[in-house]
Each structure stands twice: as C-alpha cells, then as structure tokens.
Amino acid sequence: MTRNLTAFAAAITCCLFSSQGGFAQKLVDPSTVAPEYREAAEKRRAEQIRQRDCATKAEAAKVMPRERTSFLNRCLEEAEAGK
C-alpha cells in the first residue's frame, strides 16, 4: 500500500513539474487593446518576438544555464542594432 502511494505521489510530482509552458507570458495582440494603447502593444509584441527568437537560438546552440543570460543579452543587442 505504501509503495503504491509513493509511486502515485512521484507520478503527480513529475506531472506538476514537467509542464514548462504553463506559466509563459502570452504574446500581446495589438488588435485586442484600446486604440490609444495599440502602438505600445505593437512595440511590446515586437520585443516579445525578439526575446522568443533569442531564446530559441539559445536552445539550438545548447547554451549552458549559467551563460544563458549573457547570450540572451548579446542576442537582443544584436537584434536591436540590426533594426
């Protein structure tokens, strides 16, 4: 009985911690905001897309977690300079 409960608790724990995308920030949709805030929403969406692209590049390059921040900062600076 105890072994079954332990296995069940382990399965529940794995399920809770394996869902990574549940807390991700959603992309801003400029068409759903008030007209006076649309320009700011478009800028925010462009920034979110740049951040997502840099995160994808970091995953593709298999950047170590301790080096990820500097990689992302450098990538975002390059993306800003390339505008």
C-alpha positions in Angstrom: 0.0 0.0 0.0 2.8 2.4 0.9 4.7 1.6 -2.3 1.6 2.4 -4.4 1.1 5.8 -2.6 4.8 6.6 -3.1 4.6 5.8 -6.8 1.4 7.8 -7.1 3.0 10.8 -5.4 6.1 10.6 -7.6 3.9 10.5 -10.7 1.9 13.5 -9.5 5.1 15.4 -8.8 6.5 14.6 -12.2 3.3 15.9 -13.9 3.3 19.1 -11.9 7.0 20.0 -12.7 7.1 18.8 -16.3 4.7 21.3 -17.7 7.0 24.2 -18.5 4.8 26.2 -20.8 2.0 26.8 -18.4 3.4 30.0 -16.9 4.8 31.5 -20.1 3.8 35.0 -21.0 1.4 35.2 -23.9 2.1 37.3 -27.0 0.3 40.7 -26.9 -2.4 41.0 -29.6 -2.5 44.7 -30.6 -5.9 44.3 -32.2 -7.5 43.5 -28.8 -6.3 46.6 -26.9 -7.8 50.1 -27.0 -6.8 52.3 -29.9 -4.8 54.7 -27.7 -2.6 51.8 -26.5 -2.2 50.0 -29.8 1.2 51.5 -30.6 2.6 50.4 -27.3 1.1 46.9 -27.7 2.8 46.6 -31.2 6.1 47.6 -29.7 5.7 45.1 -26.8 4.8 42.3 -29.3 7.9 43.1 -31.4 10.0 42.9 -28.2 8.4 39.6 -27.2 9.1 38.1 -30.6 12.8 39.2 -30.4 13.0 37.6 -27.0 11.4 34.4 -28.2 13.7 34.2 -31.2 16.8 34.7 -29.0 15.6 32.0 -26.6 15.1 29.6 -29.5 18.7 30.4 -30.7 20.0 29.7 -27.2 18.2 26.4 -27.1 19.5 25.5 -30.5 23.1 26.4 -29.5 22.6 24.4 -26.3 23.8 27.3 -24.1 24.5 26.4 -20.5 22.1 27.9 -18.0 24.8 29.9 -16.3 25.7 31.5 -19.7 22.2 31.9 -20.9 21.6 35.5 -19.6 24.7 36.9 -21.3 23.8 35.0 -24.5 20.3 36.5 -24.5 21.5 40.0 -23.7 24.0 39.8 -26.5 21.4 38.4 -28.9 18.9 41.1 -28.0 21.6 43.8 -28.5 22.4 42.4 -31.9 18.7 42.3 -32.9 18.3 45.9 -31.8 21.3 47.0 -33.7 20.1 45.1 -36.8 16.9 47.1 -37.0 
